[in-house]
């Protein structure tokens, strides 16, 4: 994805799960991400109604979705579900979606929560924050999206 160079962008990131979806918010200029909320994944209608509220509130320029893989990088069932979820986000909200390899985000999120004595119910949001931070850290120095 590409935004004009130097333009500040708000990003929402998602750690998709069959029961819960972690959501994080970040900024391309400060390159910082923070856990926002965990949305229960009760049904397609509920999921997109809740995510629509967040998108209306934060008005992101782009979305980032964690793509789960086996440790060796091969896809599995959750890879397909996360990919479909990202495609649905793109279709419904007309925002660019980038996928980020999230093989180690849950492990890192648990470590962060333990270190900060965080709330266990925020684990999925913390994982989304790790995914988004990974994406932000990978941006080139001219703040352009790729």
N, C-alpha and C positions, 0 to 999 in steps of 0.2 A: 504494500500500500504506500502511497506517496502523498505527503502534505507539503505545502510550500515550505521551503527551508527556513528554519528559525521560528516558525509559527508554533506557539504553544498548543498542545493538544491534550484533551482529557481522554483517558482510556478507562474502560471497564473490562475487567478480566473475570473469567468464569472457570471454576473447577467443577466440571460436570460429574454428577453421580446419580445413580438410579433413585436414591432416597433423598439426597440433598445436593444443592448447588451452592458452592462457595462463591462469593462475589467480592472483588477488590476494586479499588479505584486508584488511578495513578495519573501522573502528569509527565509529559514528554520533556518539559523544560527543566523541572527539578529532578527528573528521573527517579522519582520516589513513588512507592506503592504502599498502600495500607489496606488491611482487611476491613471489609465494610459490613457484610451481613451474610447469613446463611439462609437460603430460600428452600423451603421444603418442596420436594419434587413430587407433589401429589398427583398431578395430571398435567397433560399438555396445556389445557386451558388455564389452570391455576398458575403453572410455571410462567407462561408468557404474560399473564396479567400482572404478576408480581415483578417480573423483569421489565415489563413495559413501564411500570411506575418508576423503577430505578433509572431507566433510560431517560424518561421525561424529567426526572429530578436532576440528574447529573449532566445530561446533554452531551454524551461522549462523542468524540470525533471518530473513534474506531473502537473495535472490540477485540479482545484476545481470549482465545479458548485453549485450555490445556488439553494436550493430546496424549492420553495414556498409552504406553507401549510396554512390551516385555523388556526386561533388562538388556537384551541383545538388540533391541530396536525394532523387533518385528511387531506388527499390529495384532490386536486381539479383539474380542467382542466390544469392550468398552471403547476401543479406538474408533470403531465404526459408529457407536452411539454418540460419542463426543463430536465426531465429524458431522454427523447428521444434525446434532444440536446447533453447531456453529452455522451450518447452512440454513437452518430454520431462522436463527437470529438474523442473518444477513437478509433473508427473504422478507421477514416480517418488519424489520426496522430499517432496512435499506442502509445499513452501516457496513463498512469494510470489516472483515473478520480475518485475523491472523491466528494460526495455530502454533502453539509452542510445545515442544517436547517436555512432558511433565514427569518423566520417569522417577525423578527423585524429589519432587515437590512435597509429597506427603511426609516423607522422612524429615526433610528440612523444616517443614511446618511444625511437626511434633517437637523437634528440638527447640525451635524458637518459642513455642508455647511453654515448654518446660522451663526454659531459661528465664522467661518473663512471667512465670506463674500465671499464664493466661487461662482463659476459660476453655474447657474441652469442647463446648458447643460451638466455638468459633474456629475449630480446626479446619473445616472446609474453606472458610473465608481466608484463613491464614495461608492455606495451600494456594488459593487464587492469588494472594499477594506475592507469594514466592514465584509463581508462574509469571506474573506481571513484572516483577523486579528483574527476573531473568531476561524478559523481553526488552525492558528499558536499558538494562546493562549492555545489551547487544546492539543498541542503536549507534549509528555512526556519530562522530563528534559534531556534525553540522545539524543535528536534530532532525534529520529527514527520516521518514519512514521508508522501509523497504519491504 
